[in-house]
Amino acid sequence: MLRRKDNREFIDAELFSRMLCCGAASLQARKEEVNRLNVFPVPDGDTGSNMFLTIDSVRSISVGKLDLSAYAAAAAKATMRSARGNSGVILSLFFRGMADAFAGHKTADTKLLIDAFRSGAESARNAVMKPVEGTILTVMRECTIFGESDFPKNIDGAIAGISKLAVETLKKTPDMLPALKKANVVDSGGFGFTIIIDGMIAALKGVSPDEIAEREAGADAPETRTDADFAAFSDEDIKFGFCTECLINRKEGIPEKQVNDLRPFLNDLGDSIVLVADNEIVKVHVHTNEPMKVISRMMEFGEPHFIKVENMRQQHSAIVTANEQESQPALRDEYGIVTVANGDGLKNLFTELGVGYVIAGGQSMNPSTDDFLKAIRSLGCRKVILLPNNSNIVLAAKQAANLAEEFEVSVVKTTTIPQGVSALLAFNPDASPEENVESMTMAAESVLTLSIARAVKSATVNDISVRKRQLIGIVNNDLFCAANTVAECLTMLAEEIGDREIITIYYGKGISAAEAEKTADIMRGLLSPRCDVTVVPGKQPIYHYIISAE
């Protein structure tokens, strides 16, 4: 309930804490509604969950003897360290701006509360490198723009007015952002923000967080379509595929110029960029196709507190598949095959060869057991074969096979992409799972895999000295040689091919078709005239070339 003294309303630390906790409870009950609206900046369906994980951190803060200024600062710090996803980071910045407005104040009256909301909106917008209208940022900004005649005279009126303006702005977001218009939904982050405000209003009326949870479940959604059509978007619509977040405990002596230099660096690598830094932390959120570059750069600022990389294309595909699964008939008796590959060319190759589900992943980006389980369950087949294609992924595949008890799941222990391709070509849909595992395993083991990549650091492995940025040659999964040119590397690798005659060269991301053909010509010159050398665009990261020899 509102505090009053000398006929004056005010909010203190205890009441502000209850407002935030009720906002968290309200969002907890309705986060799946928010998720189902999430199509921008990418259609990956996790905005509600990320915003809840961010604000839920306030429940662990003990008010004790804290005044409003100290509690707001503690809440801002907690939400910043717990922030997840684009909207979650923006929400934490909003609370940081509120804390700035409350600084030095033991309580807040109506004017200060409105100023705090405005400061929150400004703090969030300033940290986003390329603000977009029609998002949570717009809802935050517009919710305190009162006309002179309707400016609130008390705190109840202020929160009610903020809520009204926020909802009115939210309804307009589809007209501001084409992606929302296409899906016929309002902005998911903005919707989540209005839900938090609803919780704050309930707190002012004396409602507890537990009561909020019971009341909010099943509450009315905004006056627009409640579920986005995720199938209307394709993986290709996601320009930058990995949601990358880093929170670094900032070490002493890091100059501001070094932090500021992050901005152009991140801008070159992706979008949806949020950068926050103070004396204690440096936090980055970015959508990129090169997450390891971001993480490596962030490590220059100190020890990591939190690092997260999520494959948004994979998240989007899982949502679409799950939605389709609801209308699918009972399990089919035929086989389904799941494999792992990174690169559009490799993904298309496996799909053309009959794979039902390609999980994005590989070296440095290993799928989890849960990723395999989602793929298995999405196929609708009783018998499933998993091709992990990487030695680091085999265990996750085996764990998924053990957990998916309702299916007959087999794992063929492929540890390279060429092994996966060869195993797939040996698959017989009329054979039993045991027979297929045996024949596919034999086919995989008969393949020699050669790879060329660039060393990320200097090292000595198996008596082979490698300098940073040198080319390295790999035979199967073992370092074989170091070289300064592709031709030099190929010369050493070719000695391992022996009498194998079918050579397939998968060329990676950034390698042109013309460059790949020159590499193939070098290989032809090194091998017997009987060898058939074929070039395939794999578009894989990390490896310039993956070479299959059979």
N, C-alpha and C positions, 0 to 999 in steps of 0.2 A: 504494500500500500504506500501511497505517497506520503512523504514527510512534510510536516507543517510546523512553522515556528513564527510567532508574531504575525499570523495570518499570511505567511509567505510559504509557497510550495517550493520544495527543493528535492534533489536526488543526492543521496550520499553513496558511499562505497558499497554498503550492504545492499541497497536497492538496485544500484547499477549492476552488481554481481547477479542478483536475481533476474534482472532483465536479460542479461546475456545468457544465463543458464536456461531460462525459458525459451529464448531464441534458439538455443542449441536443441532443446527438447522438441520444439516445434519442427525444426528442420529434420531431426532424426526420424520423426514420424512420417515425414513427407518427402524424404530424399529420393525415393524411387520415382515419384512424380516428376521431380526435377530432372533426374537422369533421363527419363523418357522424352524430355524436350531438347536434349543436348545435341544440337547439330552444328554449333559454331563455338570456337573457331574450327573444330573438326568434329565429325559425327561419331564420337566414341563413347557417349552415354555414361559419363562418370562425374558430371559437374556437381550433382547433389551429394554424392558420397564424398567428394573432395572438400566441398564447403563444410559439410558436417564434421569431417575429421579435423578441419581447421578450427572451427568455433568450439568444438567439444572440449578442447584443451582448457577452456576457462573453468570447467567444473572442478579441476584439481587445485584451483587457487583458493587458499584460505584467506578470507577477508581479515579476520582477527582485528587488529588495531589500525589497519590501513585506512587512510582517508581516500577520498575519490581520486585524487591525483596519483597516489601511489598504487591504488588498485588498477586504475586504467592503464598505467605503465606496465604493470605485471601482466595484465590481460593482453596487451599489445605484444609483449615479448613472447608470451606463451603461444599466441596464435601465429606469430611469425615463424617460430621454430617448428610448429606443427602444420604449417600451410602446405596444402597439396593441390596441384593443378593450377591452371590459369586463374579460375574464379576464386579458388582458395587463397592464393597469394594476394589477389586483389582485395579480398575480404579482410585479410590480416592487415593490409596497408590502410584500409578504412579505419580499423580499430587503432592503428598507430596514429592516424590523424586525429581521432577523437582524443587519444591520450595527450597529444600535443596541446589541444584546446583546453583540456582539463588541468594541465600542468600548473601547480601552485594553488589549486582550488580544492578546498575540503568538501565542498558541495557544489551543485549546479542548479541554477534557476532556469526558467524557460528560455531566456535569450542565450545563455551559455550552452544549453543542450542543443539548440538549433545551430549555434556556431560550431559545436563539436561535430554534428552531422556534416556541415559544410566543409570543415577542415578534413574530415575523413574522406569525403569525395575528392577533394583536391589532392590529398596525399596519394590516393590510389591512382588517380589520373596522371600525376606527375611521374610516377614510377614506371608507367607503361610507355614503351618507346614509340609505339604507333597506335594511339587510342582510336577505337572504332565506334562510331555512333550506332545506337541500337543494341548496346550490350549493357551489362551491369553497371558500367561506368556512367552511362547516360541516366539510368534509373537513380543512381546515387546522387548525381548532380542535380537532377530536376526535382527531387523530392523535398527540397527546402526552399524552392522559389515561390514564396507566398506573395500575393498582392497586398497592397497596403491595407485594404479593407478587411482581408481575412487573415491577417497576421495573428497567430495564436497568442492568447493572453494568459494561458496557463499550460502546465506540462501535459496534462491529459489532452488538451486541444492541440498541442504541438505534435505529439506522437500520432494522434488521429489524423491530423493534417498531412504529416509526412507520409503516413500509410496511404492516404487517399491519392496524393500526388504520385507516389511510387507506382501504385496500381494503374493509374491513368497513363503514366509514361510507359509502363510495361506493355499495355495493350497496343501502344503505337509502334513497338519495336519491329514488328514484321514489315512495316512500311519504311523503316529506316535501313534494314539489312536484307539484301536479296536472298541470302541463305535461309533466313527465317521465313520469308515469304514463300520460298520454294517448298518448304516443309510444312507450311501452315501452322507455325507455332510461335509463341513468344520466346524471348531470350531466356534460357534456362538459368543463367546466373542471376539475372534480374528477378526472376520468379523466386529463386531461393532467398534473395535479399528481402523480398516482401514477406516471405514466410517468417524470417527472423524478426522483422518488425512486428508481425502479428503476435509473436511470442513475447516481445517487449510490452506490448499493450496489455496482454493477459497478466503479466507480472505486476503492472501498475494497479490492476484490479484485484490483486491478492491471490491469483491462481499460482499453484506450485508447479515446478517442472514435471512432476509425475502426473498431475492432472492434465497438463498440456499434452503429454504423450497420448493419453487416452482420448482426449477430445479431438486432437488434430488428425488422427488416422482416419483416412477416408473423407477429409474435408473437401469442399468444392475446389476444383482446379480453375485456372483462369478461363475467361470466356473465349476460348479458342480450342483448337484440337489438343487433346491431352497427350497423345502419343505422336512423336515424329515418325515419318516414313523413312527409316534409315536406309531402306533398300533403294530409295530415290537417289542416294549418293553412292558412288563407287570408290574403291580404294584409290583410284587414280585422282579423285577429287582432293585427296590429302597430299598436298605438295611436299610438306615436311613430315616425315613419318614417326619421329620419336619425340615424345614429350619428355624433356630432360630437365631435372631440377637438382640443384646443388645448394646446400647450406654449409658454408665454411666458417669455422671459428677463426676470425681474422687475427693474424699474428701482428705483433707490434712492429712499427716501422714501415708499414705498407703505405706509400704515398697516395694521395687522392688521384694523381694523374694516372696511376696504374689501374685504379678502379674505373676511372673515366674512359680509359682505353678499351675497356671491355665492351663499351657500347658499339663502336664500329665493328669490332671483332664479331660480336653476336649478330649484328645486323647483316653481316656477310654470310652467316651460317644458317639463318632461319627467320622465323617470325613469331608472333605472340610472345614478345620478349618483355619480361618484367625484371628489373634490376633494382635491388635494395642493398644499401650498405650503410653501416655506422661503425662506431669504434670497436664493436664486438663481433659483428658478422658481415659476411658478404653472401647474399642470396640471389640466385638466378633461376628464372623459369624461361625456357625457350623451346619452341618446336623446331627440330632440325633433322637433317639426315646424317649428321656426323656427331653423334652424342659424345664419342670418346674425345674428340677435339675440345669440346666444351669442358668436360670433366678434367682433362689434362691441364687446361688453362686455369681452371678454378683452383686446382691444387697448389698453384703458385701463391695463393693468398693465405694458406694455413692448413690446419687439420680439418678434414671433413666431419661434419656433424650428421649430415643426411645427404644421400645421393639416391636418385630414383630415375630410371629410364623405362618408359612404357612404349610399346609398339602400338601406335594409334590405329594403323591400318588393320592390325590383328584384332584390336578391340572392336573396331567397326565391323569387321567380318564376323566376329563372334556374336555380336548383337543381331546382325541380319540373319545369321544361321539359326540362332535361338528363336527368333520370331518365326522363321519358316518352319522350324521343328515343331512348333505348337500345332500346325495344321497337317503334319506329315502322318501317313498311315503307320501301322505297326512295323516293327523291325523287319527288314528284308533279309532273305537268306544269303544273298550274294555278298561278295567281298567288298570291303572298303579299304583303301590304302591311304595312309597318312605319311607324309614325308616332311623334311625340314630343309629349307633353302633360303638363301638371302640373295636377292637380285631378280629383277623382273624377267630377265631372259631365262634363268634357271627355273623360276616359278612357272613360266609358260611352257617350258620343255616338259616338266613333270606333269603338268595338267594335260598336255597333249598326249602323254604316254599313259594316261588313265588314272592318275592320282586324284582321289576325291577331295583331299584337303592338304594344302601346303602351308605349314607353319613358318612364318618368317623368323629366321634365326640362323645361327651358325657360330663361327669363331668370334669370340668376344661378345656375343649376344645370344646366350643360351636360353631356349624356352624352358618353362617350368613343367613339373608334373601336371599341374592344373591346365596348362595350355594343351597338353596331349589329351587330357580327359575331355576337355571341351571339344576338341577335334573328333575324338572317338564318338562321342555322343551325338555330334551333329550329323554324322554320316547316315544314320538310320540303318546300319548293316550289322548283322549278328557277328560276322567274322571280319576282323580288322587286322591289318598288318602294318607295323610301324617301321619306318626307315629313318633313323636319327641322323645319319650322314656326318656324324662328328663324335669323336671319342668322349668328349665332355658331356654329351647329351644322352648317351646310351642309358645311364642310370635312371635319368628322369623318365625315359620311355619305358624301362622295365617297371618302375614304380607305378606308372600309369596303368600298365597292363595288369598288374596285380590288384589295383584298386577298382578297375572297371569290371567288376565281377559279373555283371549282367551281359557282358560280351565275351566272345572268344577272341582274345587279343594275342597276337604273336609279334615278337620283336626280331627283326633281322639285323644283326649287329654291323650295320654299315658305318664306317667312320670317315668316309670322304664322299664328295658329290659323285665322282665317277663310279664308286662302288654302289651308290644308290641307284644310278641309272642302269648299271649292269644287272643288279638284282631285280629291278623292275622289269627288264626285258625277259628275265627268266620266269616271271610269274605265270602260273597256269590257273585260270579261274575254275577249272574242273578238278583240280587236285585238292587234297586235304590240306589243312594248315600245316601239319607236320611235313608233308611232302614239299610244300612250297617253301617252308623255312630251310629245308635241306638244300633244295636246288638253287634258291636265291642266295643262300650263304655261299655255296660253291662258286656261283657266278661272281659274287662280290669279291671273294678272295682271289679270283683269277686276274683281277684288274690291278695294274700298277698306276698309282696316282703321283704325278709330278706337279709341283706348284712353284710359282715365282711371286714373291712379295718384296716389300721394302722393309728393312729393319727399323724398328722404332727406337732402338738404343744400342749402344756398343756392348758386346758381350763375347764370352768364349764358351761354346757349348760343344761337347764331344770333340775337344781339341781343334775346333773350327773357330777362328777369330773373326768377328763381324764388327764392322764400324757402323755407327748410326747412319741411316739413310742409304746404306749399301743394299744392293739386291741380294736376296737369299734364295737358294734353291732347296726345296723340300721334297723328299721321297717318301711317299705315304705320309706319315705324320712326323718324320724325323728330319732335322736339319742336315743337309747334305753338303752344301757349298755356299760360298759368298763370292759375289762378282760385282764388277763395276758396270757391266752392260748386259742387256738381255741376251745378246749373241753369245757372250762369254758364259753366262749362266746356262743357256741351252746346250752349249757344247759339252759341259760337264754332266748335265742331266741326261743327255742323249745316250751316254755310255751305259746307263742303267736299263735302257729299253730292250736290249738284246734282240731276240728274233720276233718280237711282237710287231704286228703289221697294221693294226687298226688304231690310228692316232686321232683323238679328238681334242681340239684346243678350245676351251671356254674362255673368252676374253672378258676382262672385268670392266667395271665402271670407269669411265674416263679414257678408255682405250678405243680408238677409232677403228672402224672396219678395215680401213687401208693399212693402219699400223699392225693390226692383227694378221692381215694377209702377208705382210713382210716377215712377221714372226714365223708364220707357217712355211714360207719359202726357206727361211733359215733352217727350220726343222727338216724340211724335205732334203736339203743339201747335206744334212748330217746323217740321214738314215738311208736304209736300202731303198732302191727304186721300187721295190715291191710294196712299200708302205703306203697306205692310203691316209693322207692327212686332211682332216676336215676342220673348218673353223665355225664355231657357234657363239653367238652373242650371249654371254651369261649375265653380264652387267653386275657381277658380284662385287661387293666392297672388299677391301684388304688385299685380296689376291689379284695381281695383274693378269696372271694366267693360271688356269687349272687344266692340266693335261692328262687325258686318259689314254693308257696304252694297253691294248689287248692282243 
